């Protein structure tokens, strides 16, 4: 498969924090339209990998491309094509849910008329005027998901997206994943929920101490304790 067929590709990718390499010699290729689960223990490099691909964290060694654009030299093009849902919401606490999305739309150059539909989609239409400061963790996650979807990015980078969500939130996120597939978009899903991830994803990669230690079909990913 050539580079033109890949939504995400890395070669000997490295990211260092002080003397510790959070990512080391990571080489991978993700076909356009694939759903890839990213697994590994806490501190294995999952979040760092997604942040590097989103240009939220710098590259110290090697290279990475998203939608064909280099994350070091073409950051603005990458940011137009990749959306990150991270651990931290970075929401404006004093703003309402609607104002948070409206501000994000203005920053991203996205149509403001999409805001109301997204609030409805994530189940927050009835709380659109409430300030984020009174939201539960699950509601914040729903609003952060709406902000990521606002961009209609080619590549969606989801870091532990099921965290803080209730069963209805799980179902919402599963629907979002199905919708992204139907639209031919690429998803990288970092999660500790291995069984659920194996059901929702096509491929999987596993990281350990910043290194890629396993890759293959998600259904073949070894799950500790499974028969």
C-alpha positions in Angstrom: 0.0 0.0 0.0 1.5 3.4 -1.0 1.5 6.5 1.1 -1.4 8.0 -0.9 -3.6 5.2 0.6 -2.7 6.0 4.2 -4.6 8.4 6.4 -1.9 8.2 9.1 1.7 7.1 8.7 4.7 7.3 11.0 8.4 6.3 10.5 10.7 5.9 13.5 8.6 8.4 15.4 9.9 9.6 18.7 8.8 12.0 21.4 11.0 12.7 24.4 10.2 14.2 27.8 13.5 15.0 29.5 15.5 11.8 29.3 12.5 9.5 28.8 11.3 8.6 25.4 7.5 8.5 25.5 7.5 7.3 21.9 10.4 5.5 20.4 10.8 4.2 16.8 7.1 3.9 16.2 6.4 3.0 12.5 2.8 2.4 11.4 0.4 2.9 8.5 -3.3 3.4 8.9 -5.4 3.1 5.7 -8.0 5.7 5.0 -11.4 4.7 6.5 -10.0 2.3 9.1 -10.9 2.1 12.7 -7.8 1.3 14.8 -7.7 0.6 18.5 -4.6 1.8 20.3 -3.9 -0.1 23.5 -1.3 -0.3 26.2 -0.8 0.1 29.9 -0.9 3.6 31.5 2.2 5.5 30.4 2.7 3.3 27.3 2.5 6.3 24.9 -1.1 6.1 23.7 -2.0 9.7 24.5 1.4 11.0 23.3 0.9 9.3 20.0 -2.5 10.9 19.4 -1.3 14.3 20.6 1.6 14.1 18.2 -0.7 13.2 15.3 -2.9 16.2 16.2 0.1 18.5 16.4 -0.6 19.1 20.1 2.8 17.7 21.0 6.0 18.0 19.0 8.0 15.4 17.2 11.6 14.9 18.4 12.6 12.2 16.0 11.3 10.6 12.8 8.2 11.8 11.0 4.5 11.6 11.0 1.9 12.4 8.3 -1.8 12.8 8.6 -3.9 12.9 5.5 -0.6 13.2 3.6 0.6 16.3 5.5 3.7 16.4 7.7 2.8 17.2 11.4 6.0 19.3 11.7 6.0 21.4 8.6 2.3 21.5 7.7 0.6 21.9 11.1 -2.2 24.1 9.8 -3.2 21.6 7.1 -3.1 18.7 9.6 -5.3 20.6 12.1 -7.8 21.1 9.4 -8.0 17.4 8.8 -7.6 15.9 12.3 -9.7 16.3 15.4 -8.6 15.3 18.9 -10.8 14.3 21.8 -8.3 14.2 24.6 -8.3 13.6 28.4 -8.6 17.3 29.1 -11.7 19.0 27.8 -10.3 22.6 27.5 -13.8 23.9 27.7 -14.7 27.4 28.8 -16.1 26.9 32.2 -18.1 30.2 32.4 -19.5 29.7 28.9 -22.7 27.8 28.1 -22.6 24.6 26.0 -23.9 26.6 23.0 -21.4 29.3 23.4 -18.5 26.8 23.7 -19.5 25.2 20.4 -20.1 28.6 18.8 -16.7 29.8 19.8 -15.1 26.6 18.5 -16.9 26.9 15.2 -15.6 30.4 14.8 -12.0 29.3 15.6 -12.2 26.3 13.3 -14.0 28.1 10.5 -16.9 25.6 10.8 -20.5 26.6 10.0 -22.2 28.0 13.1 -25.5 26.5 12.0 -24.1 23.0 12.9 -24.1 23.9 16.6 -27.7 23.2 17.4 -27.7 19.9 15.6 -24.6 18.7 17.4 -26.1 19.7 20.8 -29.1 17.6 20.0 -27.0 14.8 18.7 -25.0 14.5 22.0 -28.0 14.9 24.2 -27.3 18.4 25.5 -30.0 20.4 23.7 -32.0 20.9 26.9 -28.9 22.1 28.7 -27.6 24.3 25.9 -27.8 27.5 28.0 -26.2 26.1 31.2 -22.6 27.0 32.0 -20.1 24.2 31.7 -19.1 24.8 35.3 -22.2 23.0 36.4 -21.8 20.0 34.1 -21.0 16.5 35.2 -17.9 14.8 33.8 -20.1 12.8 31.4 -21.8 15.9 30.1 -18.4 17.5 29.6 -17.3 14.5 27.6 -20.4 14.7 25.5 -19.7 18.4 24.8 -16.1 17.7 23.9 -17.2 15.0 21.5 -19.6 17.5 19.9 -16.7 19.9 19.5 -14.6 17.3 17.8 -17.4 16.4 15.5 -18.0 20.0 14.6 -14.8 20.0 12.5 -16.0 17.1 10.3 -12.3 15.9 10.2 -10.9 13.2 7.9 -9.1 11.7 10.9 -10.7 11.5 14.4 -8.3 10.9 17.3 -10.2 9.6 20.4 -8.3 9.3 23.7 -10.3 7.1 26.2 -13.6 8.5 24.9 -15.7 6.1 26.9 -14.4 7.4 30.2 -17.1 9.2 32.3 -19.8 8.1 30.0 -23.0 6.3 31.2 -24.6 3.5 29.2 -26.5 6.0 27.0 -23.2 7.8 26.4 -21.6 4.5 25.4 -24.4 3.9 22.9 -24.0 7.4 21.6 -20.3 7.0 21.0 -20.8 3.6 19.3 -23.2 5.3 16.9 -20.7 8.0 16.2 -18.1 5.4 15.3 -20.5 3.7 12.9 -21.3 7.1 11.3 -17.6 7.9 10.8 -17.2 4.5 9.1 -20.1 5.1 6.8 -18.6 8.5 5.8 -15.2 6.9 5.0 -13.4 8.7 7.9 -10.5 7.3 9.8 -10.6 6.7 13.6 -7.8 6.0 16.1 -9.4 4.9 19.4 -7.2 4.7 22.5 -8.9 2.6 25.1 -8.4 0.2 28.0 -11.8 -1.4 27.1 -10.2 -4.2 25.1 -13.2 -6.4 24.5 -15.4 -3.4 23.4 -12.6 -2.1 21.3 -12.1 -5.4 19.5 -15.8 -5.3 18.6 -15.8 -1.7 17.3 -12.4 -1.6 15.5 -10.9 -3.2 12.4 -7.2 -3.1 13.4 -5.3 -2.7 16.7 -1.9 -1.7 17.8 -0.3 -2.1 21.2 2.3 0.1 22.8 4.7 -0.6 25.7 7.1 1.9 27.1 6.6 4.0 23.9 7.3 1.2 21.5 5.0 -0.6 19.1 4.9 -4.2 20.3 1.9 -5.6 18.5 -0.3 -4.8 15.5 -2.9 -6.8 13.5 -6.6 -7.4 13.2 -8.5 -6.2 16.3 -10.2 -9.5 16.7 -6.8 -11.2 17.1 -5.6 -8.8 19.9 -4.7 -10.9 22.9 -6.9 -9.9 25.9 -5.4 -10.7 29.4 -7.6 -13.3 31.2 -9.5 -14.2 28.1 -9.8 -17.9 27.2 
